[in-house]
């Protein structure tokens, strides 16, 4: 749900763990197909189990803060910040069990947000939301099109000014941009208010930045189409 746009199956993590060479976890051995993947029916019927190796579990037990460090590292390297809290809640992992030591985070350009918001006239590129309080934008964020965790650069052509709601929807793959920079909405979006927040903008162009040279690059929008968007982009 939080990353690749391809259909997910519950057996996938077990296939990945079984083929991983890092010697961190164990997976029960069961019959596999020609590609080395588990048969879903057999895995379900036999209640397939997997977990960390004993040495890893002992390390976590002896140093609870190590769990936090590993979790933060995985989030930083694989997911946009807008989804971190949701992912932690989904797996019922609550950080702060031990005093954290500083970790090396991926470097981000501190000027990125200001550059993006200025480029888009301090309004959401999708819904034109532009609330300000005491002269400061509220709940307006600078989103990466190709996420920073996947190597997306802190460039204006890889950014969009989005309200906090559409930022999260964009990072989840509920919306994307086609080759003409028109907004596309996934057919998976459901709910009355959910559709109101998206359907109104489907097929419409984004609010363009101040200069054509600041417009999103096709390289980045195509990456988002292929890797994040949970739907089909019709050109």
C-alpha positions, 0 to 999 in steps of 0.5 A, a space after each residue: 500500500 505504501 510503496 510500489 504500485 503493483 498489486 500486493 499479496 500477503 505471501 510477498 514478504 515471506 518470499 522476500 525474506 526467504 530469498 534475502 541473504 542478510 542472515 537476519 531472519 528465518 522462514 519455514 521451508 515449504 514447497 515453491 514454484 519454479 520462480 522460488 516463490 511460495 504457493 499461497 494456498 499451502 503457505 496459508 493452510 500450513 500457517 507459515 511462520 517467519 521471524 528474526 533470528 535468535 541473535 537479532 531478537 536478543 540484540 533488540 531485547 538488550 537494547 530496545 532503542 535499537 528497534 527505534 533506530 532500525 525502524 527510523 532507518 527503514 522509514 528514512 530510506 524507503 518512504 516519504 515523511 508524510 507516511 511515516 506515522 501511518 506506517 508505524 501505526 499500521 504495524 503497531 510500532 511505537 517509537 521511544 522505548 529507549 533513548 535514541 542516539 543520532 542517526 545519519 539521515 538523508 540530507 535534504 535541502 533546507 531551502 526546498 520548501 520555501 523554493 517550492 512554495 514560492 514557485 507555486 504562489 504559495 497555493 496547492 497545485 491541485 486544489 489551490 488551497 492558500 490559507 495563511 495566518 500572520 503572513 505564513 502558509 498553514 498546512 501547505 507543504 513541499 512534496 517530492 514527485 520522485 520521493 527523496 527516499 528513492 533518490 529524488 532530488 531537491 529540485 524545483 522540477 521534482 517538487 509540487 506545492 500541496 496542501 497536507 491532504 493532497 500531499 498525503 494522497 499523492 504520496 499514497 498513489 491516490 493521485 498523480 500527474 499525466 504527461 500533460 500535467 493533468 491530475 489523475 485520480 485512482 479508481 481505488 479512492 472510495 468514500 463520499 468525502 474522499 471522492 469530493 476531495 479528488 473527483 473535482 480535479 480529475 483530468 484538470 491541469 495543475 496550477 502551474 508555477 511562475 516559470 515554465 522552467 519550474 514545471 515538473 519534469 516528465 522523468 519524475 512524473 513518469 516515475 510516480 506513475 510507475 512506482 506510486 500511483 495505484 491506477 492507470 494513467 491514460 495519456 
